[in-house]
Amino acid sequence: MPSRVNLPGAAELFRPTGEGPATSSGSPAGPVASSVPSEETVGEATASGRVRHEEKITVYVSSDELIALENARLTLRKAGIGVDRGRIVRAAIAAALSDLEEKGSQSDLVTRLGAL
């Protein structure tokens, strides 16, 4: 009986999972199917909807900002729009970038960040 345990190597642990013709299960990799449209247009920019996202960022917010974001989610839910906080954030990013592209130095984003 061998005294060493065989563990997976780095190639198995860090293999690409979202790209390429197929995943390890043999099914094609791609966006997660959803009955909700996969893109939301906000101005000229487009916010991604319910799709598998390959990139990730971490954003730290205050407890007041988190409560405001959750209240916005609940307000949208009352209006019949069931979204998660990530979709709200992606839509807000798309709106801010569109406003920046359209208005340049007169955009709301420049005004808010310039005041910091």
C-alpha positions, 0 to 999 in steps of 0.5 A: 500500500502506498504511503503517499496520497495522490493529490491533483496538480496545479493544472487540474486545480487551476484549469480554465472553466468558463472558456473553451469549447467544453467544460469538464462535464462535456457541456458547452460553456456559455451564458447561463440561460434565463428568461430575463433579457441578458442585457439592459440598455441604459443610455448608450452603455449596456448593462449585462443582465443575468449571464455568467460573468468572468470578471469580478471586483470587490467593492467596499461600501458603508452600512448606510450605502448597503442598506440604501442598495437593499432598499432600492432592490426592494423598491424595484421588487415592489414594482415587479422588477426582481433583481439582485444587488449585482444587477443594480450595480451593473446598471448603475455603472452602465448609466454612469459610463454612458453619462460620462461619454455623453457629457464628459466633464459635465457628467454627474460622475465627474461632479460627484468624484470631483467634490471628494 
